[in-house]
Every structure is written in C-alpha cells, then in structure tokens.
C-alpha cells in the first residue's frame, strides 16, 4: 500500500504538535496573487518554519520548493524532509500505523534559509 505525501505531512505535524511545537499540516495561506500550500507550518519564537516533505527520489523537487517558499517570504527557515524508509506493519494501515511508521522511519533532511 502506498501512502499519499499529504497524509504523511499531516501526521508529521501531529507528532510535532504532540512534542509541544505549534505545527499545522497542509495549511493553505492566502497571499496576493494566489495561494501557497506549505506541507507543515511551524511558528517558533516568532520564526516561521516550513517543513516540506516528499517521498524518496524527490530531493531536487524539495530543494526547488524550499527556494520558492523563501523567495515568497512564506518562511524564515525551510526544512526539507525526504521520507526515505517508512515501513508499515499492516497491509491495511490506519492513522496510528502511519504515526508508528514515521516514528520508526528514516529520513534525509536538509535546511535552507535566507540571511538578511
């Protein structure tokens, strides 16, 4: 079974919230000229952090997406998360199984930010 990235991103936001961060998954931001949809949005001590998550093999897309988020002033720091190794223990998982897979998973992570 394959999971949608949106599901993984929302569960990631839930896990971060459970750890005390002010995180919201798959949020839609309205901005002049269109709308922006960061995967996970966090505000930490006044710093806007976006986490962009993609499945394995999409690293170049993550880099471009983070550049776009920074260029459009959506965030001050963009974290790239490539879901590299997620193993579901059931053939038909539920949300708690997805959460467990994320907690046990392996990820490729990178950061991008603007110096002002």
Secondary structure, 3 states (H helix, E strand, C coil): CCCCHHHHHHHHHHHHHHCCCEEEECCCEEECCEEECCCEEEEECCEEEEEEEEECCCHHHHHHHHHHHHHCCCCCEEEEEEEEECCCCCCCCCHHHHHHHHHHCEEEEEEEECCC
